[in-house]
Amino acid sequence: MLKRQTVNNLDALILIFKESYMQNTALNILKSGSNVFITGSAGTGKTHLLNTFIFYLKSRKIIPSIVAPTGIAASHLQGQTIHSFFNLGIRETVDDYYIESLLEKKYLQTRFSKLKVLIIDEISMVSPEIFSSIDKILRAFKENDRPFGDVQVVLSGDFFQLPPISKVPKEKRFAWQSQSWKELDLKTCYLEEKFRQDDNILITILDEIRSGNVSNNSYDILNSRYQKDLSIDFEPTKLYTHNIDVDRINNDKLVKINSTAHSFAYKSEESIANIEKIFKASLVLEEIVLKKNAVVMFIKNNHEQGYINGTTGVVVDFDKETQLPIVKTSYRKLIKLGLEDWTVENENGNIVAKVSQIPLKLAWAITIHKSQGMTLDAAEIDLSKTFEVGQGYVALSRIKNIDGLRLMGLNDTALTVDPLILHIDDRIKAASKKASDEISAILPKNLEEIFDAYIKRVGGTTDLAQIQAQEKFLESEKKTLSVNTVPTHIQTKELIETSNSIVELANNRGMSKATIIKHLSILKEQDPDLDLTKFLPDEKTILLIQDAVLKIKAENNKENFSENGQLRLKPIFDALDAQVDYDDIRITLWQG
C-alpha cells in the first residue's frame, strides 16, 4: 500500500511538472510577441493560460482587448462580443463603404489607436467572413497593410467544439480557412493535459471522440448512464440541442411550481423596426413569467450588481414594493433585480431604439451552444436530436466526472466530429511541437531580451519597480473585487475601454446615465489626463459649445461663474437654446 501511494505521488508530481512546462512554454511564446493560436481539448487550461498572459500584460501597463463570438463566451475573460467591439451590427462582411463610415467614428478611432494586443476566444465559433472583416477593419484604422494592422493577435479555441452557426451550407466554415488566418503566421500551442475532468473514464471517451473512433466499451459506459439517477442534492442542468426542447422543459417546470406567477413585459422607446433588431440580436424576451423557486440565467453583464451573461440562480422572492424578482445566484449572492436596457445606435452613436426588461431567462434547461465554456458538476444531456458535429463532445466535456452524467439519448451524429478537423489535427500538433522546440532552444537570457523588446514596442514598461508595483495593485484589486468593495467609480473606469458610448457604459454598469456622468466627473478630477474623447458629441456640437463658452467668458458676467471661478453649465445650456444636453456640455468642457 505504501509503495502504491509513493507511485501515485510520483505520477502526480510528473503530471504537475508536465502541465507546468506546457503552460510555461506556451506563455513564453505569447510573451515573445508572436501571433499565437492556443488550442487543445476541453478543460486543458486555455482560459487559465490567457488569464496569466493578461495579468502579465497589465502588470506592464498594456491593456489587451478581449473579444469572443457570444456574450457568455466573452464574459469568461471579462471581454465583449466581436460584433459590439468592431461595430459590426448583425453583418458578417464589410465593404470599403462601410469601413469608411467606421473610420469617421471618433470613439472607434480612439479605441483602435490604443489597440496593441487582440485576444479572440472561442475561435471555433468565428466564421471566416467575420475573421476577415476584423482584419480589414484593423488594417484600415491602423493604416497598416500588415495582417490585422500589425496588432498582436492571440486566438484561443478548439475546432473539435462547435463550429460557427450558418443557415446555409458553406464550402469554408472555419476561421482557419480564411486568407487572413494564413497571413497571420501563427505560432501554435496545443495544450493536452486535462484540468477539468477528474476521472480517466470520461477522459478516454472524450479522447476517442476526438480521434473519430469511439470504442464499444465507451458506448457501453454511456448507455449505462441512460436516465441514471444521480447522487446529488441539487437538480442538474439540462443540456439540449434545440431551443424548442429547452423552452418546453423550462415552461413545464414553471407550470409545476405552485406559487404566484409574476409576468414582466418589455418597455420600449423609438421605432418598431429597430426594436425588432434588438430582439433578434439578443436574448432579451418580450415577456417573461417568473415564480418563486424558478431556476434562471442572467442575460446581461452587470458587474456592479454581481452578475454576468450566463450567471445562474434561483428566484427566492419578489420585492414587496417593486414586485421585481430577488435572485440567489449559484454562488449564493442575493441580487435584487432592476430593469436593464438594450439599445440600438445609429451611425452617429445616437440611440434610435431602447428595450427595457428583466435581464433573466428560465434556465432549468439551456442549449448546448450556450453551454460552451461552462464547467458543470452534473448535467442531464439529451443528444437524441444532435444535428451538428461537435455538439456531443461539447456537452459531455462540460462535466467533471462520468458520475455527473444523466444521459437522455444518443443518435448517430452525437459522437461525431468534423472529418476535416480530424484530418488536420496531427498537423496542428506538429506545428505546436515546432513552436515549442523553437522557443525552448533560446537561452533564458536571450528570451528575456526578446520579451522586453516586445513590451517596449507596444508601449509598455520594463521597469522592474513599476512592474512590481502594478502587480501588487492588480493582486489587491482581485482581492477587493472578491469582496465586492471596489469603489463604484473605479468599477466604472474599468469598463470605459470596452464601452462605445455613455449609454453603453451605463448599460454595462447597470446604472443610470446620470450616475455614470458623476463617476466620470470624479475620475476626471482624480486624473485630468483621462481620455474621454470617445464620449464627445459630434464635431458640429463641439464647435457650438466652444463658441458659446467664448461668448459667455467675454461677457464676464459674475452670475455665470461659481465661487471658485468655474463656468456654470446653465448659461451655456441657455445660450444654445436648450438644443444641446448638459452631458454633452460637461464632457466637452472636461476634454478642453
Secondary structure by P-SEA (a helix, b strand, c coil): caaaaaaaaaaaaaaaaaaaaaaaaaaaaaacccbbbbbbcccccaaaaaaaaaaaaaaacbbbbbbccccccccccccccccccccccccccccaaaaaaaaacaaaaaaaaaccbbbbcccccccaaaaaaaaaaaaaaacccccccccbbbbbbbccccccccccccccccccccccccccbbbbbbbccccccccaaaaaaaaaaaaccccaaaaaaaaaacccccccccccbbbbccaaaaaaaaaaaaaacccbbbbbbbbbcccaaaaaaaaaacccccbbbbcccbbbbbccccccccccccbbbbbccccccccbbbbbccccccccccbbbbbccccccccccccccccccccccccccccccccccccccccccccccaaaaaaaacccccccccccccccccccccaaaaaaaaaaaaaaaaaaaaaaaccaaaaaaaaaaaaaaacccccaaaaaaaaaaaaaaaaaaaaccccaaaaaaaaccccccaaaaaaaacccaaaaaaaaaaaaaaccccccccccccaaaaaaaaaaaaaaaaacccccccccccccaaaaaaaacccccaaaaaaaaaac
